[in-house]
Amino acid sequence: MKTITVGGVPEHFNLPWHRCIENKKFLEAGVKVIWKEFPEGTGAMCKALRTGEIDVAVILTEGVIRDIINGNKSKIIQTYIGSPLIWGIHVDAASPYKDLQDLEGTSAAISRMGSGSHLMAYVNAEHLDWDINELKFEIVNNLDGAIQALKDDDAQYFMWEHFTTKPLVDNKTFRLIADCPTPWSCFVIAANEESIRTKPEALKTMLEVLNSETKDFKLQKNIAVELSDRYQQKLEDIRKWLDLTSWSQEQISEDEVNKVMEKLLTLKLIDSKTKYSKITHNL
């Protein structure tokens, strides 16, 4: 039996993976899946794919495409979340900043360079017609680091998934200034090329089991209650998030890859585009 180590963030999007592991659905299909959490997000998972620490990552689309173009020997094997990610733009609850224009010229807290919080700061700046060459960043590693950095005024704003950070808005740690959705499907499943070469059938089986779980995930009885309990979020927030979220069972399209690459090129986050076949692999 082949073993596949999968990396992902400790967020509600990934409950289908945990249910498949806990209910032994992967094992029953003949593949052992080990889950490894990465609170630091996309930048850390890109590094783990490069080193072979993990075989597969459930990872932000724009982050992994950028890293593949920059030399990460991995490929996207499927879209995971087919809907956009809603990035909340947060400040410390006691800060003087009231709207987006107040934040121009201030520092963004980011988990690490190349992370989603880093790349989306550029997308947000472009939306607001800020000079992207003037952006400033404070590396904070994770959510706890961001809380401290904003409190200490080492950084002035932080972009993270709206519903993950909602409890911190509710308890007045953060104040939400605005939302910034991604212009594309937000999460994909990427595998390093070594795993694709040595475990293709196991990866294919893994996707089949996962897709069976996600296909009717939102229709499962009491799923909103389970998500709310497990991720310590208000039931009303989980229901809103479920309404906005769709799981995919398909490979990312060439049009969408091109859309991401065009944006990364415009923002000077990559030097050139590459072929769709260099980014994706169909098992």
Secondary structure, 3 states (H helix, E strand, C coil): CEEEEEEECCCHHHHHHHHHHHCCHHHHCCEEEEEEECCCCHHHHHHHHHHCCCCEEEEEHHHHHHHHHCCCCEEEEEEEECCCCEEEEEEECCCCCCCHHHHCCCEEEECCCCCHHHHHHHHHHHHCCCCHHHCEEEECCCHHHHHHHHHCCCCCEEEEEHHHHHHHHHCCCEEEEEEEECCCCCEEEEEEHHHHHHCHHHHHHHHHHHHHHHHCHHHCCCHHHHHHHHHCCCHHHHHHHHHHCCECCCCCCHHHHHHHHHHHHHCCCCCCCCCHHHHECCC
